[in-house]
């Protein structure tokens, strides 16, 4: 199973070994039920999932028994494995294996998706620990964060948050709040005071559609409106070609209501009464945070005496144009235009002192190549738009 192929070249079926190809699903020989039982046992032993409290991303159960993993070992040889999976997050995943894997080893993981096909994600092994005296748990950090919601079946009865913690002061973007209750208006605006989010307001469906002539990053709408419902607003937006994400507010926490909203492709759900932590984490799913990536990418890292510094004013104006073009391309579901703009930013942003912007552009290109749709890649594309709009000189 060891060879000199590049990390982008997956082995053929025979290279996985006769055990994996026949009776053994993985190196432990467990089925999905066995993976779940082992995960539950380790959770009980550690007092929770994995026990590391300083994690950046929320870990979601992702019990799978056949995850293909290609690992580059010391010396350059490669090992092709099928492993059990414990959980997944936006930034990585945990896998079970019957042997030790060197920390720092480069790897590639193939994630299964029911409709889009497999997604190959590069990363590295950041942890390999012997758990419970029976198994090695391998922690893999992805080189480029993924949209975990694409793979995790959360269900309509659960609020989805991919970020464990959010730095509210770095949260940036624009938001339209459609809420007839004045008290909830004040509460929501109070929650946003510590952020860099620009909040605009509307009291009804009619006012909201008029306000949406100016683009925003997310619409937060109460389920009940004086002249309709939040679903009516979402349907009118989609009918007008607007793919802006919609976060629904509802006092009804019943499973039936949540499942109905999920079936209608509502982008997110928040139940009342609202709390600061839940509101900020929900908004963060649809907006970028200034300073994501290497350094604070809202400011150029170029020094004044850098030869490229004289080009910075022009580049900042160019970013405003690109942000507008990218927003229109997302709204129009124009994949080719989105790819072209992302390629431009990936190539030019680092030389202008915005390395994190280039990383976000690379993530967007990865998602576009996989989904073939700006609408389904909208979360990372919106992060890129915010990065362009917030960029400024040092």
QUIPEBEL-V510587 format. One record per residue. N is the residue number from 0. RES is the residue in three letters. PSI is psi as a letter, one per 30 degrees, with the letter a starting at -180 (999 if undefined). Layout:
{{N,RES,PSI} {N,RES,PSI}}
//
This chain:
{{0,UNK,f} {1,UNK,k} {2,UNK,a} {3,UNK,g} {4,UNK,l} {5,UNK,l} {6,UNK,f} {7,UNK,f} {8,UNK,j} {9,UNK,k} {10,UNK,l} {11,UNK,l} {12,UNK,e} {13,UNK,f} {14,UNK,f} {15,UNK,f} {16,UNK,l} {17,UNK,e} {18,UNK,e} {19,UNK,e} {20,UNK,f} {21,UNK,c} {22,UNK,e} {23,UNK,k} {24,UNK,e} {25,UNK,a} {26,UNK,f} {27,UNK,f} {28,UNK,g} {29,UNK,k} {30,UNK,a} {31,UNK,e} {32,UNK,e} {33,UNK,e} {34,UNK,e} {35,UNK,e} {36,UNK,e} {37,UNK,e} {38,UNK,e} {39,UNK,e} {40,UNK,e} {41,UNK,e} {42,UNK,e} {43,UNK,e} {44,UNK,e} {45,UNK,f} {46,UNK,g} {47,UNK,a} {48,UNK,j} {49,UNK,f} {50,UNK,f} {51,UNK,k} {52,UNK,f} {53,UNK,g} {54,UNK,l} {55,UNK,e} {56,UNK,k} {57,UNK,k} {58,UNK,k} {59,UNK,k} {60,UNK,k} {61,UNK,i} {62,UNK,j} {63,UNK,l} {64,UNK,g} {65,UNK,i} {66,UNK,j} {67,UNK,k} {68,UNK,k} {69,UNK,j} {70,UNK,k} {71,UNK,j} {72,UNK,l} {73,UNK,k} {74,UNK,f} {75,UNK,f} {76,UNK,l} {77,UNK,k} {78,UNK,k} {79,UNK,k} {80,UNK,l} {81,UNK,k} {82,UNK,l} {83,UNK,k} {84,UNK,k} {85,UNK,e} {86,UNK,l} {87,UNK,l} {88,UNK,l} {89,UNK,e} {90,UNK,f} {91,UNK,a} {92,UNK,l} {93,UNK,k} {94,UNK,l} {95,UNK,k} {96,UNK,l} {97,UNK,g} {98,UNK,l} {99,UNK,k} {100,UNK,k} {101,UNK,k} {102,UNK,k} {103,UNK,f} {104,UNK,k} {105,UNK,l} {106,UNK,l} {107,UNK,k} {108,UNK,k} {109,UNK,j} {110,UNK,k} {111,UNK,k} {112,UNK,k} {113,UNK,f} {114,UNK,e} {115,UNK,f} {116,UNK,a} {117,UNK,k} {118,UNK,k} {119,UNK,k} {120,UNK,k} {121,UNK,l} {122,UNK,a} {123,UNK,l} {124,UNK,k} {125,UNK,f} {126,UNK,k} {127,UNK,j} {128,UNK,k} {129,UNK,k} {130,UNK,k} {131,UNK,g} {132,UNK,g} {133,UNK,f} {134,UNK,l} {135,UNK,k} {136,UNK,k} {137,UNK,k} {138,UNK,k} {139,UNK,k} {140,UNK,k} {141,UNK,k} {142,UNK,e} {143,UNK,k} {144,UNK,k} {145,UNK,l} {146,UNK,j} {147,UNK,f} {148,UNK,f} {149,UNK,f} {150,UNK,f} {151,UNK,k} {152,UNK,j} {153,UNK,e} {154,UNK,l} {155,UNK,f} {156,UNK,g} {157,UNK,k} {158,UNK,k} {159,UNK,k} {160,UNK,k} {161,UNK,f} {162,UNK,k} {163,UNK,e} {164,UNK,l} {165,UNK,k} {166,UNK,j} {167,UNK,e} {168,UNK,f} {169,UNK,f} {170,UNK,k} {171,UNK,k} {172,UNK,a} {173,UNK,k} {174,UNK,k} {175,UNK,j} {176,UNK,j} {177,UNK,j} {178,UNK,j} {179,UNK,f} {180,UNK,j} {181,UNK,e} {182,UNK,e} {183,UNK,e} {184,UNK,e} {185,UNK,e} {186,UNK,e} {187,UNK,e} {188,UNK,e} {189,UNK,e} {190,UNK,e} {191,UNK,f} {192,UNK,e} {193,UNK,f} {194,UNK,l} {195,UNK,g} {196,UNK,k} {197,UNK,j} {198,UNK,k} {199,UNK,l} {200,UNK,l} {201,UNK,k} {202,UNK,f} {203,UNK,l} {204,UNK,e} {205,UNK,e} {206,UNK,e} {207,UNK,e} {208,UNK,e} {209,UNK,e} {210,UNK,f} {211,UNK,g} {212,UNK,f} {213,UNK,j} {214,UNK,k} {215,UNK,l} {216,UNK,f} {217,UNK,k} {218,UNK,k} {219,UNK,j} {220,UNK,k} {221,UNK,k} {222,UNK,e} {223,UNK,k} {224,UNK,l} {225,UNK,e} {226,UNK,g} {227,UNK,b} {228,UNK,l} {229,UNK,e} {230,UNK,e} {231,UNK,e} {232,UNK,e} {233,UNK,e} {234,UNK,e} {235,UNK,e} {236,UNK,e} {237,UNK,e} {238,UNK,f} {239,UNK,g} {240,UNK,g} {241,UNK,k} {242,UNK,g} {243,UNK,k} {244,UNK,k} {245,UNK,k} {246,UNK,j} {247,UNK,k} {248,UNK,k} {249,UNK,k} {250,UNK,f} {251,UNK,j} {252,UNK,g} {253,UNK,l} {254,UNK,e} {255,UNK,e} {256,UNK,e} {257,UNK,e} {258,UNK,e} {259,UNK,e} {260,UNK,e} {261,UNK,e} {262,UNK,f} {263,UNK,g} {264,UNK,h} {265,UNK,k} {266,UNK,f} {267,UNK,l} {268,UNK,k} {269,UNK,k} {270,UNK,k} {271,UNK,l} {272,UNK,k} {273,UNK,k} {274,UNK,l} {275,UNK,e} {276,UNK,e} {277,UNK,e} {278,UNK,e} {279,UNK,e} {280,UNK,e} {281,UNK,e} {282,UNK,e} {283,UNK,f} {284,UNK,f} {285,UNK,g} {286,UNK,l} {287,UNK,l} {288,UNK,k} {289,UNK,k} {290,UNK,f} {291,UNK,k} {292,UNK,a} {293,UNK,j} {294,UNK,a} {295,UNK,j} {296,UNK,g} {297,UNK,f} {298,UNK,k} {299,UNK,k} {300,UNK,g} {301,UNK,k} {302,UNK,l} {303,UNK,f} {304,UNK,g} {305,UNK,k} {306,UNK,f} {307,UNK,f} {308,UNK,e} {309,UNK,f} {310,UNK,f} {311,UNK,e} {312,UNK,e} {313,UNK,e} {314,UNK,e} {315,UNK,e} {316,UNK,e} {317,UNK,e} {318,UNK,e} {319,UNK,e} {320,UNK,e} {321,UNK,e} {322,UNK,e} {323,UNK,e} {324,UNK,e} {325,UNK,e} {326,UNK,e} {327,UNK,e} {328,UNK,e} {329,UNK,e} {330,UNK,e} {331,UNK,g} {332,UNK,h} {333,UNK,j} {334,UNK,e} {335,UNK,e} {336,UNK,e} {337,UNK,e} {338,UNK,e} {339,UNK,e} {340,UNK,e} {341,UNK,e} {342,UNK,e} {343,UNK,e} {344,UNK,e} {345,UNK,e} {346,UNK,e} {347,UNK,f} {348,UNK,e} {349,UNK,e} {350,UNK,f} {351,UNK,g} {352,UNK,g} {353,UNK,i} {354,UNK,e} {355,UNK,e} {356,UNK,e} {357,UNK,e} {358,UNK,e} {359,UNK,e} {360,UNK,e} {361,UNK,e} {362,UNK,e} {363,UNK,e} {364,UNK,e} {365,UNK,e} {366,UNK,e} {367,UNK,e} {368,UNK,f} {369,UNK,e} {370,UNK,f} {371,UNK,g} {372,UNK,k} {373,UNK,e} {374,UNK,e} {375,UNK,f} {376,UNK,g} {377,UNK,e} {378,UNK,e} {379,UNK,e} {380,UNK,e} {381,UNK,e} {382,UNK,e} {383,UNK,e} {384,UNK,e} {385,UNK,e} {386,UNK,e} {387,UNK,e} {388,UNK,f} {389,UNK,f} {390,UNK,k} {391,UNK,l} {392,UNK,l} {393,UNK,999}}
//
